[in-house]
Amino acid sequence: MLAALALSLLATEAHAHAGCGGHEIGRRNLGLMNPRQAAPTNVASGAVSIDPAFECTDYYYEPASKLVPLYPPVWPENNVTGAQECADILPNDTEAMALFQPINATLNAKFPNDRPHGTLLGDFAGVQYNYTDPDCWWSWAKCDTPKADTGLQPDITTVPTPETWGLGFDDGPNCSHNALYDYLQENNQRATMFYIGSNVLDWPLQALRATTDGHQICVHTWSHKYMTALTNSQAFAELYYARKVIKDLLGVTPQCWRPPYGDVDNRIRYIASQLNLTTIVWSDDSQDWREGVPADNVTAADVTLNYQAVVDKVSNGTYINHGPVVLTHELTNFTMSEFISQYPSIKNAFKHVAPLCVAYNITHPYVETDIVCPSFSQYISGTINISSSTPMDSSSSSSSGTTSMSGSMTGSMTGSATSSGTSASATSKSDTKTGSATPAMKSSFGLGASLLGAMVAGLLLA
Ligand SMILES: [Zn+2]
């Protein structure tokens, strides 16, 4: 009875989470876009965008266009029927299937009773579950530490460095995120970006800006569904294709992920672990994603209070021996501008604000070991970029598929040449609150001839 009651409450909460999809901003209708000559982030020839509508106008980018047939649908629920769907292993993807099959075999032996819970949208009504929480199901009772006999690592919920704000943004890339990224640049601030695979394929140049700027990238699934509701192959595909598209477009293979809504259990943790993805949740939720969601009644003032509550814990000694990982988003203009407005007070209260690989002294955050994350001591001494360990020049080989993230960009991106600088935008398309937007920075992007040529050719990114 107790279990049923708790699940009923959870279902109500889950419905309220529907606004945290990320796709309200990043989605577009495939095949309906118009090509254009300049892209919002790699703006060519001085065509600097400070117009969010322009930033979120579809553009052609050949490397992404070529990938589309090799991936699940972008935002799979954006189908003709409107049915809620998620990624699954593509029928002819023998590489993915070969990787999945031994994982699946082990799963069935190792976690035989850990079955999918609820629906893709987090409706857990009617789910029968043992109140002792044998699956360490985060959505049930915030379990983040699987029992030792599972062989699974605890989830990351905090950072080990004292009085340090573990900084991350979920649900990107948001097509109009330039103002936020400009602000981070202006403040020499790096962060961990939890990117949704569908958004990366939708907005590849916005995604590239994160690595160009020296941020860390982690996986946030292909289409942002409740992972414990998925079958083994669906959960695998949501992680596998998101990780792969980041590699294919940004040249890096992340080794970390965050479950949407925190919805993870041992079965999902195991699949992630087999893809070398460390599970990261959070210790504090700004609730920024709930602002503007009609059923939630969370106001901007409420979110400000949530930020302030985390800040206040510095003075009461909570963070003497560690720091929080705070859930914040690049989901809407509100979530981005709210962070910008809160940042001075965060900086004032905390000794440090750092991306997670920095706070954990993870030197190699990606499979590509030539890309280095600065140690905590290096970071606080001024070496802040997650970037190539060796300077890359225009003749660098792309054979390793790596990308310099601190300046010029070469590597696996067909057609791009060098890029530096930033552009800015004021709002997301769904939000008119522009008060916190930062001024546009000068921009000096130079597009490679082949990319520009491809744009001129007018081919569509599908
Ligand atoms: Zn999310």
Residues whose N, C-alpha, C, O or C-beta is under 5 A from the ligand:
A	BS01	ZN	C20 D170 D171 P260
